[in-house]
Every structure is written in structure tokens, then in C-alpha cells.
Amino acid sequence: MEAVAILIPTRNRRIAIERILESISRSTLKPEQVIIVSSGQDIGSVINKYSKALPITHLHTDAIGQIAQKRIGVGLIAQNITWCVFLDDDLLLEESALEIAMSTAHSYTRTDVIGIGLSTPVTSRGINLPVYLEILARLFKLSSNLPGKVLSSGHASSYLQSDSIIETQWLNGASIWKVESAKNYGRDLPSTPYAACEDLIFSYPLSKQGTLIYIPSAKVDFQDTELSNLDSLEVFRAASIWRLFFITKHKELSFTWFFLTQVLRSFYVLKKGKSKRLSLSLELFKLNAELIRNHLKGVSPNILLNQLQR
């Protein structure tokens, strides 16, 4: 099979890195290169522990954010590598996942496969909703019966619930890419401490250039299952600005639908808020007013993203 590299960005998660390297060492398809771009905590002892079992390329950096780390990592891919696996540091690779993914991609009916989605446990809040919420989500373009569809609101429908191999318009962070595509990751993007939908921003344009497939039998697992903390206004603000950035990059997507979904998400955050709901509602109102005001003034979302770096 063609040579495969694995790229893992990490920060202050020494134990998690040890666990994921242990899982990679048991893979039935051995990677030709394992690239780790770390910041914060020193993980030298873990790298040394697995340096004989795995061909590790390690770089420690002061760069902030996963986007910056991945961007650095793709620059370290060896010349003989054909495919690059993106894995977050909180995952575990099942033994046969790479072998299944690569053999399936090679035998797929289309020859222009450039991206492969791996199967993680479903954590999306939009799966198995009560009927009335599902109807509301469909009306507000926050849900679709087409897995992997990117809606005009900019919302990316989950594909992880599919039991069969499907083609999709986007892939999440547990994915495999042709190297020539992987090297475009994060180009011209700021790297913020919290980056929402960076994988959507990267993968959606590529779905227009080649075929992306999801293979449910190529499995990875979470070390710990934890949904994003939407009660955090800082996280919600960052996610909102990143989504705005995404929809402005594609003429087929709609600011109007984006804003309607933003309002619905705001009500969800307010409902889930555990304290200080009055102050939270005021902050959410200010955020949404800021988003629509900047849009009407033609303020670039890049300016708002750069403010998140401060």
C-alpha cells in the first residue's frame, strides 16, 4: 500500500499522547511516519519510550492553537508519503482502522478519492432529538436527512451515524488525506486558542475538487468523551465567529440562514446555562448584535478572528 503518515497536534497532554502512541504501535498497517507537534508540557520522555517502535518526527513549538500546529506538521511530512492521517491527541486508533481505510479507498468505485473519514463514537447534539426539536432544527437548517451534507446555513450534518460507506461534503478531524490536499491545511487562517469548524473550513472546498468518503468500519475511539463546553461564552463567541468566517467564503451559503441558526444556538446556550442567565442573555444579545452590525458594515470576519488571538 501507499505510504501513510500520522499527524498529531498536542498541548499539555502527556498521558493522552502515550495512550495514542500505544494504540498506533498495535496497528496492523504500520505508518511510515508519526508526526507530533507539541506545545506546553515537555513530552520528551514519551517520545523516547516509543521512538524504537514508531518512526516519530517530533517538533516542540510555542505556536498557539491546533491550526498552527497542524500547519507546522504538514510541513514535516516526508517526501515518500502519499496519505496523511489527522488525529487529535484524545483519540485511540483501533488496530485494523488504517488497513481497512486504505484498502477500502483503493477498491472504491471512484478513483478521485482524496479524503477518508474515520469512525468515532457519535457525540453530536443533533442526533436522536425529540420530534419537535428535529422539526425545528430542519426548519432552521440545523439538521438534514442527508448525512455529511453542508447546509446553506453553514451547518455540517453529521455523517457518523451512517452504517454504510457514503460520500460526504466534509470530514472532521479524524480523517485521512492525500498529502497534496493535506498541505493546504490552515493556509491563510489565524490560529486561535479555540478554533471551531476548522476541519469543515479545510475539507468543504476539497469536496469540490475530489471525492470524500466516510468508512464506518475504520474506527477510532475517544479516550474521554466530552462535548464542547457551550456554557462558556468565550467558546460560543469563538465558534460563532468561525462559522461566520466559513459562510462568507462560499457564495452558495447564506448569512441570513447562518444568523437564524445563530439565534437558535443562542437560545440553546441560554437554556443550558447553569447560572447568571440574565447576564448571559445580555452577552448573547450583544454578540449577535455585533455579528449582524459588522456584516451590514462589511467588516471582514478575519478582523474578528484576529481579535480572538489577543
N, C-alpha and C positions, 0 to 999 in steps of 0.2 A: 504494500500500500504506500501511498504518498506520505512523505514525512510530515509529522504533526508536532507543533509546539503548544505548550500550555502557558498562558499568561495570567498571573495572579497579582493584583494590586492589594496592598495591605497596610494597615496602620494600627500599631499598639495591640496586636492580636497574636502573640507568640504561640499560645496554646492552640488557637484555631489553625495557624499555619502548620504546626506539627501534625495536626489531625488530617488536614487535607493532603499534605505530602505523603503521609502514611497510606491514604486511600489511593493516591496516584501510583505509589510503588507497587500496588497489587493489581494494577490494570493489566488486562490480557493483551492490550495493544500499547506498547511502550512508546511514550513520547520521545522524540529526538532532542527536545529541549524543554526545560521548565524555567520560565522567566518569572522572577519575583521582584517586584518593585515595591520597596518598603519605605515607610517614614515613621518617625516617632521612636518607639521602643526598639532596642537592639535585638535582632533575631539571629545573630551570627551563630550561636550555639546550635540552633535548629537547622540552619543551612548546613553546618558541618556534619551534623548527625546523618543527613540524607544525601550528602554530596557523592558518596560512593554508589548508592543505589539509583540515583537520578542525575541526569545531566543538567545541573542547575546553573542558571545565569542569574546572579543576584546583584541588584543595584539599590543602595540606600540613597534617599533623596530628601530634601527639605520641601519639595513641592507639595502644595496643599490640594487635596481633593483627588477623587478617583479618576476624573477625566485627565488630569495632568499625569497621574501615574500610568494609566493605560497608554497615553500618548508617548510617554518615555519608553514603555515596554515594547510597543510595536517597532520602535526604532532599534531594538536589540535582537529582533528575530534573525536567526541565521539564514544565510543565502539558500541553503538547500531545503528550507521548509516550504511546504505547499499550503498547509492549513494551520490556522491558529485558533486555539480554544480559549475563550474568555471564561474565567471562573472567578467568582467572588471568594473572599477568604473564609466565608462562613458556610461553604458547601463541602460535601463529600462526594467523590466520584465513585460510582459503582463499578465493579471490576470489568464488566463487559461493555460499559457505556460507549467508550471510544470505538471499540471494534464494531459494535452494532451501527453506530452513527456513520462511520466511514464506509462500511460495506453496503449499507442501505443507500447512501448518497451515490456510490459508484454504480449501483444497479438501478437507480431511479430512471423513470421513463424520459425525463428531460435531462439534457446534457449541460445546461447552463446553471446548475446549482452552485451558488456562491455562499450561501449561508444555511446552517443547520441548527435548529433549536433542540436543546436537550430538555428532558422532562424533569421538572421539580414538583414537589407537592403543591397543590393548588392553595394559594393564600388570598386570592383576590376577594375583596369585599363584595364584588358584583356577582358572585356565583351563588346559586340557590337562594335568591332573595324571595321574600313573600311576594305573592302575585301582584298586589297593589304597588309594591316598590319596583318590581320588574317593569310594570306598565309605565310607571313614572320615569324610570331610567330610560326606557325605549323612547318615550316622548321627548326627553331632554337629550337624546343622543349620548347616553352614558352606558348603553348596552346594545348588543346586537346578537341575532341568532347565527351570525357568521363568525366563527372563531378566527382570531387573527386579523380581523378587519379594522382598519383605521377609519373612524367616522369623521364626518365633516366638522365636528366639534373639536377634533384633535384627540379624542379618546381612543385608546387602543384596546380593542376587545381581547380578553384572554383567550389563548389557544390551548392552555394546559389541560382543559377538561376533555379534549378530543382523545378518543381511544384509537384512532387510526392516523396514518401519515397524511398530513394535509399541507397545502401551500398556504403561506401566510404573508401579510404585508409588513410584518415587523418581527423582531426577535428580542428577547430580553437578555440579561447579562450572562446567562448560562447558555452559551452558543458557540458555534464553530464557524470560522470564516476563511475563505480563500485569502491568502496573505495580501494579494494586491488590493483587496477590499479592506482588510483589517488595518492596513497602513493609512487609511483615510480617517481613522477614528479620532474624534475630538479636534479635527482641523479647524482652526479659527474660532474655537469655543473657549470662553473663560472657564477656569476650574474653580468652582465654589465649594465651600465646606460641605454643603448638602446639594447634590445635583439630582433633580427628578427628571425622569424620562430621557436621560442621556442616551440610553440604548435605543429608544424609539427615534430620537433625533438622528442617530447614526444609521439605523437599519432601514427606516422607511424609504429614504431616497434610493437605497441599494435595491429595494424590491422592484424598482422601476428599471433596473439595469440587468437583473438576473433573477433566478428563482430562489426563494427562501422556503425551506421545508421544516416542518416540525415532526420529530420522530419520538413518539411516546415511549417506546421500549428502550431508548437510550437515556438512562436515568442518573440523576444526581439527587442528593438529599441535603436538607439543611442540618447543620449542626444544632442550631436552635431556631425554632420557628417563631418569628416575631414580626408583626406588621409594623409599618411606619407609624410613628407617633404623631397622628394628625391632631392631637390635642395641643401640640406645640405650635404656636402662632408663627414662630420663626421658620419651622419646617414647612408649614402650609403656605407661607408667603413665598418661600423659595420655589416650591412646587408650582405655584400659580404663575410666577414669572417665567419659569422654564417652559410651561405649557404654552404661554403666550408667545414666547420666542419660537416654539415649534410651529404653531399655526400660521405665523406671519411668514414663514419660509416657503409655504406651499399655497399656491393660488386656489387650489381646489378645496382648501379648508376655510372655515368661516369664523370670523371674530364674533359675530352675533351668536352662533351656536356655542362657541367657546365660553362666552360670557354667561349664557344661560346655564351651562353646566357648572360654571364657577359659583353662581348663586346657589345652585342646588348643593354643591360640595360645602359651601359655607354653612348652610343650614345643618348639614350632617355634622360638621365640626362642632357647631354650637350645641347640637343635641348631645354629642358625646362628651362635651366639656364637663369636667367634674366640679369646677368651682369658678367663681367670678364671671358668671355668664354675662352680666351686664357689660363689664369692661371688655370681655371677649367679643360680644356683639358689636360694640363700638369700633374695636380694632378691625374686625372683619368688614364692617361698613366702610371704614377709611381705606382699607386695602382695595376693595372693589371699586370704590370711587376713584382711587388713584389709577387703577388699571384702565378704566374707561376714559378718564381725563387724558392720560398720556396717549391713549390710542387716538382720541379725537385731535390731539395736538400733533400727532405724527411722531411722537418720541420713540426712538428705536428701543426694542426690548434689550438690545446689547448694553445700553446705558444702565438699565435696571439690573441686569446681571452683573455688570462690573461693580455696582454698588454693594452686591452681596459679598464681594470679596473683602470688603473692608471690615 
